Amino acid sequence: MTSSATLTAVPPWGAGRLAPYPTTIPRPHVSVSIDPETQLGTFLDRAGRVVEMGKHGTSSGTETSTSTSSDGQAGNDQGSDQDSNQD
């Protein structure tokens, strides 16, 4: 049996959420290297002077999950715990 169907082009579901990139700001640094003592990035300008790039925080987190049953196998009683730190 033959059928003739017309396919309609449909844009990807996320295409309606696209927006232009925000305006970019040129940064004053020319190169970045890692300081071997502190393991932090050092930003240098064209004259070799250190450029301050602003402060940023760090974060860390842990997650644990538990599962219990009377026979030691994975059962239906499950739980989880999460925490995070940010400075």
N, C-alpha and C positions, 0 to 999 in steps of 0.2 A: 504494500500500500504506500502511496506517495502522498506527502503533504507539503504544501508550500507555506512556509512561515516567514514572516518578516521580523528580523532582529532589530531591536532598538538599542542604540548605543547609550550606555548609562555611565555617568562619571563615577569614579571611585568614591566610596562613602565618605572619605575624609576630605575630599576636595573642597567642600563648602566651608571647612574650618580653616583653610589656608589664609594667611595674611602676609603682607609684605614684612620683610625683616625690619627691625627697628633701625633708626639711624645709628651708624657706628661712630665711635669716637677714636681718633688716632691716639695711640699710646706713645709716650715719649721715649720708650726704650728701643734699643737696637738689638741687644742680645740678652740672653738669659743663660745663666750657668748655675750649677749646684755647688753651694759652699760645702766642702768636705767635713768641716767641723760641725755645723748646725744642720746639715742636710736640707737647708732651705734654698729657694731660688733667689739668685741675686740678679737684679735687672740693671743693665748698664746703658747709659746714653752714648751718643756718638763720641763724646770726649772721654769715655771710660769711667765716668762718675756714676755712683750708685743712684738709682732712681727709686723713690719710695712708691710702691704700687698700692698702698692702702692696706688696711688690716682685714682679716677674715677669720671666722671662727672655725673650729674643728668639731667634729661630732663622732660619736661611736655608739654602737648599740649591740645588744645581745638578744637572742631569741632561744627559748627552750620549748620543747614539746614533750608531753607525757602521754602514755597510753597504758591502760591497765586492764587486766582481765584475770579471772580466777585461775586459768590454766597457763599463764605466762605468754600466751599468744596475743597479738594485737587484737584489741576488742573494741567495743563501742564507746567506752568511757574515755574520751580523749580531751586533752586540754592543752593550752599553750600560754606562754608568758612572754612579754616583750618589755624592754626598757631602752631608753636612749639618754645620752648625755650630750649637751652642746654648750660650748663656751665661746 
